[in-house]
Amino acid sequence: MNVWMLAINVIVGSAIGGITNELAIRMLFRPHRPWRIGRWQVPFTPGLIPRRRDEIAVQMGRLVQEHLLTKEGVKRALAQAEMEQNLSLWLEKAARGWMEDSRTLHQWTQTLYPQAIDENGRISEHIRLPVKQAWEKWLQSRLAEYREKPLRQMIPEAGMAKLETALEEVSRLFLEKSRAYLHSPEGLQTLQQMIRGLVGGGGGMFGGLVNMFLGDEKIIGKLLPALDELLTNPALARKIYEVLRVEADKLLDKTVGDVENWIGSEQIQSWSDAAFYKLEEQVLRWADKPLSELLAPLRGTVTTVLIPKVSGWLVETLEKNVEKLFDRLPIREIVTRQVEGFPIERIEEMVVGISGREFRMITVLGFILGGMIGLVQGLLSLLFG
């Protein structure tokens, strides 16, 4: 009889310990909502985590902001060389995917925005029209911005230096071409016709005497060396340069508005339409080429120059602005709202999925400890019966 009582104490104690632990674990999450009998709320409902979820959310937000995602921690992570290296590897992988893509821009556009190209293979009107309006608006704004400025202010110093060189070159080429023309058969014929017009064109006794004694060939023979000497004279080249320079200064002193008025608004609009049309045609030609072909000339520059610079710039910019970013980014509020809105069922599933084995061990430990307590209690009862 005593043995049976001892066994019963062990079984009852073990059941109480195990069931109590299991119930305590379940009460962490369940019930999800309070139970009510009329207006009376059943105690310990809802479970601990559902009842304290708002407080848990606030504490988790504070934990993340003050201890996990801190300014100092982010700075240390950014300062590590691996950060820039990993970013470069990621960018290089993304760029390689683009540069090896065999799809055309047209196919990409059809995937991302099918309405971009019409049935005729042209840019659809609902895209083309606003782009053309933006193009014309940009052109008009640029003209309005520079309308009162002289042309010389629109040309950089390097451009003015090139203009000076060009004027000198034009003067030299003009004389060289003129001299070459005079020595050509066509030039000699023109010169002969001019001499006949000057000498014999007036008629009379003087013209006849000149033609009789000199003749065209003798006159050209005397005149051509003189013209050669004149055309090779540096003073004449300098004079032509000065004339061209004066005319260039007059033109450079004109404003953009003067040039616009001289050209005319209709002609400017015509040029604008032509430029936009050529740009549109070029875009359509590019659209029929694979991305790999379009990006092939940039492959070396992108991988060896652009990506390292972009990676370094991003990391450096983040390091400089991490404090401003943290000051403007409400991390605590974000985490709090996310936890508050997270389904309690999902939280239970995650916790049980991670710690299910430990929870089972706690239940088993409850059975063992309860049995041991029942055993001790039974032995004490037998001893002091």
PyMOL commands that set and color helices and strands:
alter all, ss='L'
color gray80, all
select helices_A, chain A and resi 2-26+48-51+53-68+71-79+81-99+105-112+114-116+125-146+151-154+157-183+185-199+204-213+215-231+234-252+256-263+265-287+291-328+331-341+344-384
alter helices_A, ss='H'
color red, helices_A
select strands_A, chain A and resi 36-37+40-41
alter strands_A, ss='S'
color yellow, strands_A
deselect
rebuild
show_as cartoon
